[in-house]
Amino acid sequence: MPRVLSTPVAKLSSSTRLPLRVALWLLDRPHLGQTDSVKQVAGRLLKRPARQGVVSAQSRLGQLLCRDCGNTRDRRIGLDLLRQAARAGDSRAQLTLGQLCSQPEVNEPKQARHWLELAANQGQTEAQQLLKRL
């Protein structure tokens, strides 16, 4: 699996930075980012930076794989990417992991609490609300 790096986007090579920026731009557009074809393109663009250890790419690709892919292999890869990004301090990845671990099919309340507390400590209000319900 890719190693975790906390390299700022500005210090990445242009061959890594441009696909990352395009993928994030596509996913962050309200209507555009909801279509399956755009998610597939963004996923392909995020794959290389995620493998190179770019935390934001790991986080977003992990979220895509966990939320939008139906097969078990992709979900497992998505969880691995989210864990790597969460360990590197990405609050969105921590929040997503906390949400996933608190779902009935996963049912890992200790892990859910751990990730949600980390996300809440970084100011994620949704994590704070979820912690109150655990």
FENURCOR-V264268 format. One record per backbone hydrogen bond with DSSP energy under -0.5 kcal/mol. CO is the residue of the C=O (numbers start at 0). NH is the residue of the N-H. If there is no record, write none. Layout:
BEGIN
CO,NH
CO,NH
END
This chain:
BEGIN
2,4
4,54
7,10
8,11
12,15
12,16
13,17
15,19
16,20
17,21
18,22
19,23
20,24
21,25
22,26
23,27
24,28
25,28
28,32
30,33
31,34
34,38
35,39
36,40
37,41
38,42
39,43
40,44
41,45
42,46
43,47
44,48
45,49
46,50
47,51
48,53
49,52
52,4
52,54
53,57
54,58
55,59
56,60
57,61
58,62
59,63
60,64
61,65
62,66
63,67
64,68
70,74
71,75
72,76
73,77
74,78
75,79
76,80
77,81
78,82
79,83
80,84
81,85
82,86
83,87
84,89
85,88
88,90
89,93
90,94
91,95
92,96
93,97
94,98
95,99
96,100
97,101
99,102
100,107
102,105
102,106
107,111
108,112
109,113
110,114
111,115
112,116
113,117
114,118
115,119
116,120
117,121
118,121
118,123
119,122
122,124
123,127
124,128
125,129
126,130
127,131
128,132
129,132
129,133
130,133
END
